[in-house]
């Protein structure tokens, strides 16, 4: 049986080494913190190390699953769902769709008497959201990706309260093991 060589391969030459295996490494804390400040999900004036840890876990599907399950058990799932909906809102590329999603968020979580009304939203906050939504009727560009930052940060603080209990439970170690096993697999 013959040996098949490429044109550039010379007999007796050594094949190049494959690139080294790259493992998933945790993001640098300061870089992550700056990204989260810029995207409006963390408040630069009120951020503890636990906030950064929670925010990073909210970027992970596995972390979201555990945090969502914990929110359900602690009866705070409406704040978790609102946080996720606002995060989705921030990724919408078109102004008209963003306006539609903004109204959806308002009617689902913010409006008094809504299905998943958030208890920590003040009357003034509700009025502010309604005012910017009404202003956007004539100019959809008025709704930006940062329009719900205040509401999202309030949701985050509520999620953090239940996250503290999750961190002290055996489920947290289970989540960390699942994260490690999922991303560091050959």
N, C-alpha and C positions, 0 to 999 in steps of 0.2 A: 504494500500500500504506500502511495506517495505522500510526501509531506507538502502541505500547501502553505506557501509563504506570501505575505503581501509584498508589493513592489519595494516598499521602504524598509523591509525587514531583511537584514543580512544574516547569513548563516553564522552562528556563533555569537550573535549579539544578545544582550540581555533585554528582556521585555521591561518596559517602565513599570515602576511600582504603582499599585493602585493607591488612590488617595486614602489617607487615614480615615477611620470611622469617626464621624462627628456625632457626639452625644448632645442631646438637648440640654442646654445649660439655662439656669434661671436668669432672667434679665437683670441687668444692673439696677439696683434699687433707685439710685438717683435719676437715672435716665427714665425709668418707668414712672417715677413720681412726677417728673417734668411733663411727660406725655399726658398723664392723667390730669395734671393741672391745666394744661392747654386745652384738653378736650372737655373740660368743665365738670368732670365726674368727681374730682376731689377738690375740696376747699383748701387753698393754700394757707388760710388763716387757722384752720382747725383740722390738722392731719396728724394722727398718731401712727406709730409703726404698724399697729393692728389694722388701721385703715388701709395702708398700702398692701398688706398681706391679703385682706379681703378683696380689694380692688383687683389684684392680680388673679385671685381665684375666680372672680367673676368673668374673666376672659377665657377661662378654661371650661370646656363643656362638662368635664367631670366635676369640677368645682361648682359650676352652676347647678348641676343635678343635686349634689349634696346640700348646697345652700338652699335650693328650692324646697327640697324635702324637709329640711330643718324649719324653713319658714312656714310650711304647711303644718308641722307639728306644733309650732309656737303661735299659730293663728296670725301670722303676719304676711301671708302670701300675697295680699293685694299690694303691699309695698314692693315686694320682689317682682311681681308681674309688671307693675308700673315702671320700675327701674329698667327692666328688660325692654319694655315697649319704647321707652324714651331712648334707650341705646339704639334700638332699631330705627327710630325716627331720625337719629343723627346720621345714619348711613344712607338716607334717601337722597338721590341725586337731583330730583326735579322739584321745583317750587310748588307746583299744583298738587303733586302727591304728598309732599311734606305738609301742605296746608290741610289736606284731607286727614292725614294721620294725626295732626295736631288736634283737630276737632274730635277725632276718635278718642284720643288720650283724655281730652277735657271731659267728654261725656261719660267715659268709663271710670275715671278715677278722681276728677277734680270737682266737677259740678256737684252742688249740694243735692243729696238724695240719689247719687249715681249708684250703679250696681256694686262697684268695688271702691266706694268713696274712701279716700284717705283721711283719717282722723287728725293727722298732724298738720294739715293744710289750713292756714288761717283764712278768714274771710277776705282780708286784704290780698293775700296771695291768689285766691280764687278770682277776685275782681281784676287783678293785674293780668292774669292769663286770659280772662274773657276780653279785656280791653285790647290786648295785642292780637287776639284772634279776630275780633271785629275790625281792627285796623287792617288786617291782612285780607279782608274781603275785597278791598279795592286794590291792594298791592300784595300779591302772594309772596313777593320777594322780602316782605317785612318779617316773615317767619324764617329765622335762621336756625342752624343746627344747635345754637346755644340758647334758644328761646326757653327751654325747659330746664336749664342748668340748676336753678334754685330748687325746683321741685325734685329733680333727680338727686341732688345732694341731701335733701331732707329724707328721701326714701333710703338713701345709702346709710344715713345715720340710724334709721330704724332697723335696717337689715343688720347693721353692725351690732346692735343690742342683742339680736338673736344669735349672731355669729359668735359672740363671746361664750354663750352656752354650748354651741357646737364645738368650739375649740377645746372645751374641757371634757368632752365626751369621747368615748371609744370610736365613735363614727369618724372623728377627725383623723385619727391615726389610720383608720381604714381608707379614708379618702387619700391621704398622703401616700400610702402604699400603692393604691390603685393608680395614682398619678405617676409615681416612679415606675411601676411595672409597665404602664402603657407607653411611656415615652422613652424608656431605656431598654428597648427590646431589639434583639438582632434579628 
